[in-house]
Protein backbone atom coordinates (compact mmCIF):
# COMPACT_ATOMS: atom_id res chain seq x y z
CA UNK A 1 0.00 0.00 0.00
CA UNK A 2 1.39 3.40 -0.96
CA UNK A 3 1.71 6.15 1.62
CA UNK A 4 -1.16 8.11 0.04
CA UNK A 5 -3.51 5.14 -0.04
CA UNK A 6 -6.56 5.31 2.24
CA UNK A 7 -7.08 2.25 4.44
CA UNK A 8 -10.19 0.11 4.20
CA UNK A 9 -11.69 1.43 7.45
CA UNK A 10 -11.63 4.96 6.04
CA UNK A 11 -13.16 3.76 2.76
CA UNK A 12 -16.05 2.19 4.71
CA UNK A 13 -16.48 5.41 6.72
CA UNK A 14 -16.63 7.47 3.51
CA UNK A 15 -19.13 5.07 1.98
CA UNK A 16 -21.32 5.23 5.09
CA UNK A 17 -21.17 9.02 5.11
CA UNK A 18 -22.20 9.25 1.45
CA UNK A 19 -25.11 6.86 2.09
CA UNK A 20 -26.22 8.97 5.07
CA UNK A 21 -25.95 12.19 3.06
CA UNK A 22 -27.33 11.01 -0.29
CA UNK A 23 -29.37 7.86 0.44
CA UNK A 24 -30.08 5.79 -2.64
CA UNK A 25 -28.19 8.33 -4.79
CA UNK A 26 -24.89 7.72 -2.97
CA UNK A 27 -23.62 5.35 -5.66
CA UNK A 28 -24.24 8.04 -8.30
CA UNK A 29 -22.42 10.71 -6.30
CA UNK A 30 -19.39 8.42 -5.84
CA UNK A 31 -19.39 7.33 -9.50
CA UNK A 32 -19.64 10.94 -10.71
CA UNK A 33 -16.73 11.98 -8.46
CA UNK A 34 -14.64 9.03 -9.67
CA UNK A 35 -15.29 10.13 -13.27
CA UNK A 36 -14.40 13.76 -12.48
CA UNK A 37 -11.12 12.71 -10.91
CA UNK A 38 -10.29 10.46 -13.87
CA UNK A 39 -10.97 13.33 -16.28
CA UNK A 40 -8.57 15.50 -14.24
CA UNK A 41 -5.88 12.81 -14.38
CA UNK A 42 -6.09 12.23 -10.61
CA UNK A 43 -5.65 8.46 -10.72
CA UNK A 44 -5.21 7.90 -6.98
CA UNK A 45 -8.38 9.86 -6.21
CA UNK A 46 -10.22 8.05 -9.00
CA UNK A 47 -9.23 4.67 -7.61
CA UNK A 48 -10.20 5.74 -4.09
CA UNK A 49 -13.69 6.70 -5.23
CA UNK A 50 -13.98 3.43 -7.14
CA UNK A 51 -13.27 1.65 -3.83
CA UNK A 52 -15.87 3.82 -2.07
CA UNK A 53 -18.37 3.00 -4.82
CA UNK A 54 -17.77 -0.73 -4.32
CA UNK A 55 -18.42 -0.37 -0.57
CA UNK A 56 -21.62 1.61 -1.22
CA UNK A 57 -22.86 -1.22 -3.43
CA UNK A 58 -22.08 -3.68 -0.63
CA UNK A 59 -23.95 -1.53 1.88
CA UNK A 60 -26.95 -1.31 -0.46
CA UNK A 61 -26.98 -5.12 -0.74
CA UNK A 62 -27.63 -5.47 3.02
CA UNK A 63 -31.26 -5.45 4.14
CA UNK A 64 -32.25 -3.59 7.34
CA UNK A 65 -32.26 -6.93 9.21
CA UNK A 66 -28.56 -7.35 8.37
CA UNK A 67 -29.06 -10.06 5.75
CA UNK A 68 -27.88 -9.81 2.14
CA UNK A 69 -30.46 -9.30 -0.58
Buried (B, 14 or more C-beta within 10 A) or exposed (E): EEEEEBEEEEBBBBBBEBBEEBEEEBBEBBBEBBEEBBEEEBEEBBBBBBBBBBBBEEBBEEEEEEEEE
